[in-house]
Amino acid sequence: MVPAVPERPLLAPWARVAVEPHRVALQLRDRAIVLEGAAAEQLLPPLLPLLDGERTVAELEDCFGSAVAAAVRNALEALAGRGLLVAGPAAGPGPSPAARQAELGAAFGLAAGLPAAALAALARRRTAVVGSGACAALIAALVAAGGATAERVPVADAIADDALDLVIAAPGPGEHGLLHSLNAALRDEERPWLAVPGCDGARAVVGPIVVPGASCCFECYRRRRAAASGF
């Protein structure tokens, strides 16, 4: 049975997109999904960024006009049929930041003081989180729920601020290049950082934590993982 298009379509956050001549390729878990033809080449590049879970199907069709509405619907059905769409959040305000932090703290046992030593260490040091995705916001909220602080800063500021004790990189869609930028800059400056590449739909990766001179760098990790991957 072909999955229905969600009311507010959200492109699976773990899907990676590559727009190439005459086709669009998407990586989903350990599969490569390739959509070809004139419609894919012309419609998908402007459509995919709009699949943020905040627009209804009708609103997406309106973005392109009535002449293209049928093609938009077909594209959404093709994406849904390949498992590339999930339901966006329901309309309306969400919980307050304070309530969300309390919820996260309870969920992860922070209120019970389980990672007290780690949080105490973070509280004594300056930590920054880079990345615009939901994972970066979650990390900052988790740290805050435990009483420490993780500043949200652009990647250029994190590289320039040598007073930071730890940089946590959690790239959003289209931002995976920042991992390589951070690796090159912070390795040369011998500053530690933690990579959180995210979830590919089957598994989530946290790490490695790169300690220059003591551990492998992110490029070494990437090459070893690529060599062991069948994808």
N, C-alpha and C positions, 0 to 999 in steps of 0.2 A: 504494500500500500504506500503510495507516494505521500510524504508528509505535507500537511497543509502549510501555507504561508502564514507565519505569525501575524497577529494584528499590528504589532509594531516591530517590523523585522530588524534584527540586529545581526550583522555579520559576525559569525563565530569569532570571539576575540582571539582564539588560538590559531586562526587561519592566517597564513602568510600569502601575500599577493605579489605577483610579478606581472607587469603589463609589458607584453612583447609585441612586435609587429604581427598583426593579423590574429592575435590570440591573447587570452588572459589565463595565466596559470596560478593555481592556488595549492598550497601545501596544507593538508589536513591530516593530522596525526602522521602516519607513515604512508600516506597516499598523495599522489600528485593528480589534481583535477584540472584538466585543460579544456577551456571553452573557446571554440574557434568560430570564424565566420565574421561577416560584416557587422552583425548585431553585437557580437561580443567585443569586437574591436572599437566600435563607436559608442555603444551604450554603457557597457560595464565600467569603463574608467570613471565617468562622471557619476554613475549610480552607486558604486561601492562605498565612496566616502559618506554618502547620505544614509547608509544603513547603520545608524547609530542607536537604534532602538527608541528614538524619540518621535519618529514620524509614522503615521499610519500608512497603509498601502495607498489609500486615496490621496493622501498628501504627497506621497512619492510620485504618483501619477500626475498630480497637478504641477509638480516641479518641472515636468518635461512637456506638458501640454496634451490635449486630447488626441492629437494626431499620433502620439507615441505611446499613449496609455496602454494599448494592447501589448506592445513590445516590452514595456516595463513589467507588466503582469507576467508575461512569458519568462522574462529573465528571473523574476523572483521565484517563480515556480521551478525553474531549472536549478537555481541555487538551493532552494528548500529540498528538492528531490535528491540532492547530493549531500545533504546534511550540513550545509554551510550557513543556515540561518537558525537563530534561536530567538526566543521571545524577549523583547526589550522590557524595561521596567514599566509598571503601570503608571498612568498619568497621575499627577498630584505630588505634593511635597513629601519628602522622605523624613526620616527621623533627624533630629538635630545632631550636630557634630558631637555634643557632649553625650547624648543618648547612644549614639553609634559607638563612641569610644567605650562606654560602659558595657555595651553589648559585646563588643569584641573582647574586652578584658575578661568578662565572665566566660565567654566561649573558649578562650585560650588559657584559662586558668591564671591570668595575670593577677586577678584580685586575691587569689590564694597565695601569691608570692612564690610560685614555683620557680620562675627564672630570676629570683631576687638578686643573685650575684651578677648575672648578666645585665640586668636593668641598673644595678648600682654602678657597674662599670660604664654603661652608656651615659648615666646621669653626670658622671665626672668628666665626660669628654664631649667634644663637638662632633655631631654626626649630621650628615646631609644625605638627602634622598633625591636622586635625579630621575627623570622620566615623567611623562604626562599621563600614563595609563592608570587604570583602577588599582593595579597592584601597588604602584608607588604610593597612592593615597592610603591603601590598606596598611602598608608597612609603617607609614608615618603615624597613622591612627593607633596601631598596635603599640608602638613605642610610647606614644603619648598616654595610652591607657595604663601603662605601667609606671607613669610618673616621670619619664625621661623626655627628651625633646629631639626630634629629627627634623631639621630644616628642609623645606622643599626649595631647591634652587635649580637654575638652569645648568646644563652640563659645563658650559664655559666658566661659570662662576665657581663650580666645584673644582675645576682644574686650576683656576687662578688662586683660590684661597688655600694657601699652604698651611693655614692654622687648623684646618679640619683634621680630626683624628681618624675618621672613617667615612668613606663614601659608599652608599648603597645605590646600585644602579638597577632600576626596574623599568625597562623601556616599554612604551606603549606601542600601538600599531605603527609600523613604518619607522621606528626609532632604534632598531637593533644596531645600527651603525655607531650609536653612542658607546656601546660596549667596547668596540675596537678603539675609539677615540680615547676613552678613559684608560684602557689598558696601556696604550702607548705612552700617554702623558704621565700617569701615576707610576708606571713601572720605572720610567726614567728618574722620577723624583723619589722613588722608594717609599711610596705612601700606600697603605693598605686599603683595599676596597672589596666590596662584596657584590657579586653579580647575581641578579635574579632574572634570568632570561624569560621566565613565564611558563605558561602551560600550552602544550600543543594539542590538547583535547584528550590525550591519553595519560600524560604524566606531567607533573610540575617539577621544575628544576629550581633549586635554591643553591647557589654557589657556582663555582668555588669562591672561597674567600682568598684573595690574592695578597700574599705578604711577600713583597719583593725581597729576594735573597733567601727566603725560607720555603717558598712553595712555587709551584708552576704558575706561569702567568695565564691569562685568559686565552691567548692565542694557542698556547701549548694544549690547554684543555680542549679548545675547539677542534684542533687537528686530530687529537686522539679520539675524541668522540665521533668525528666524521669518519675516521678510518675504521671504526667499529660498527658504523651504521650501515644497514642494508638499503637505506633510502637514497 
